[in-house]
Amino acid sequence: MTKWHPEEIAEKLGRVRALMEEKGLDAVYLKRQTNFSWITGGGRNVVGITLELGVAGILVTPTRCHAVCNNIESPRMREEERLEEKGFEVHDFLWYEDREVEIVRKLAGGGRLGADHPFPGAQDISAEVKRLRYALTPWEVERYREVGYLTSLAIEETAREVRPGDKECAIVGRLAHKLWAHGLDYVTIFVAADERISAYRHPISTEKEVKRRAMLCVNARKYGLVVSLTRFVNFGPIPEDWYRQYLDNVRIDCTFMAATRPGVPVVEAFTKGIEAYKALGYPEEYKLHHQGGAIGYEGRDYKVTFTTQEVVQTNQAFTWNPSITGTKSEDTMLATPDGPQLLSKPILFPSISLEVDGIRFERPGVLEMPG
């Protein structure tokens, strides 16, 4: 496991306290699983993995840091999440006593409180806190590389094991098994067979059996960080027309990536990607599904449109997911001053090497299996 670092915690507390000063707040209370993972250096405060709100909250004041939870959660918060070692003093209460609000208010000193979730008497600062997460620290980048590698490995191992006659839902189960074996939980998994790939942009998996082709897509999470990627497997010779479209789809994706540079309004990258659709002969396809956007502690921190006002941050993660009916291209990248860096590179899959706007990309090809 990649360790947290005291400098990482200090950097994030500095960002929160700067926000407090900007908003005129005396304390901030963070309880969403995304923000808990972020501020604790990859910790977990969830019991139900699909829930946004965790079972322990972090209270930041100008001089101190606290964790608040009931007595069911406090032993794990101390021993496994190591919160006190990280500088967060743990305050607990008996599970049958509803004392969270009382304790938070007392620790906050009765001053102006901001929170990332509905909390009595607190100002909603969820949008502002989310932006604090965009620029990743070096320690987060290190953890993110691990998550990208493990997710790529799991989905590509699963794809290599797919056989004609496998049910979509059974493939989902095998992928989930491989993810959990490395401590990754999944936010979303799609597996689509044959004509369902073209029929639906969100092909929730069914009991349909694979015949000629399967698309596997996953959003997987570890240390709170989410990686998104898509892979295709084809049984028998890959049709030339379909593969040409797939390559066009990858080129569009790389156009988005190449334009995603720190300091650049994200709408510029979006616009260049849309222009690539048109230049390659697919002018209407972008209208059929969102094109992705910023990622990190959520499946998408925001989806980019023509009116998005955000600017790309240094070491901010993005997943663009352009699709042309029947194909899709999706991997997770990091925006750096030296250009885009892929976090979910092909490992077991054939790779495609192509250059877009002077940047060389190594992207996944299509896995061809015996028919």
C-alpha positions, 0 to 999 in steps of 0.5 A: 500500500502506498503510504500517506505523507504528513506534508500531504495532510498539511497541504490539504488542511492549508487549502481548507483553511484558506477557503475558511478565510475566504468564506468567513467561516470558523470551521468546516465539517467534511463527511462525504466519502470523497472529501474524507478520502481526500483530506485523510490521504486515502482513508475510508469512512464508508460502510455502504460503498455506494453511499455518498455520506460516510459514517465519520466526519472531519472537522477543521478549525483554524488551529485543530483537526477533529474526527467525529463518529459513533463508538461503532466506528471509532476503533477502526478510525483510530487503528486502521485509518490511523486518524490520530497519527495523521493529526485528527483527534477522534471524538466518539459517542454511543451509537444510540445517542444522537450527539453528532450535531452537539459535538461538532458545534461544541468543537467548532466553538459556536462559530460560523460553520461550513459543511459539504452536506446538509448539516443543521445551521451550516453553510453549504460549501460542497462545490467549493470543497470539490474544487480543492481536490482538483490539483492532486498532490505528488502522493495522490499521483503515486496512489493514482498510478497504482489504481490505474495499473490495477484497474487496467490489469483487472479489466484486461485479464477479464477480457482475455477470459471472455468466451462466446456464450458467456453472459454479460452479467457473469463477466461483470461478476468475474471483473468484480472478483478481480477488482476486489482481489486488489482492494478495488471497489467498483462504482460502475461496470458495463459489459455489453455484447454484440448489438447491445454495444450499438443500441445503448450508450449505457448498456446495463448488463443483462443475461445476454450471451456474447457471440462475436464481440464484447465491450467492458467498461469500469469505474473502479476506486481505491484510496478514494480515487476513481479510474475509468476505462473501456476495452473491447474483445472480438471473436474471429477476424476484426471487421475492417470497417468497424476497426477503422471506426474504432481507430477514429474513435481513439484519435478523437479521444487523443485529441481531447487529451492532447488539448487538456493542458494545465492553465487552459480553459477546459472548454477549449479541449472539449471544442477541439474534440468536437471538431475532431468528430466532424473532421473524421466524418461523425458530426452528430455522434457527440450529441448522443452521449456526454464526452466525459471530463474531470475525474478524481474522487468522483466518477466525474467531478464535472462533465464538460459542455460548451458552457463549462467555466473550469480551467485545467489544473496541474496534476488534475485527472481527466477521463474523456469518453468519446463514442461513435455508435458501436465503438468507444474510447476511454482511459484516465489521464493526468494533465501535467506541464509535460503533456498528458500522462496515461494512468490506465495504460494497456498492459495485456492488450495489443497497443496502438501508437499514434501521434496527435498534435505532436504528442505520441500516445500508446492506446489499447487496441482490440483484443482478437480472440479465436471465433 
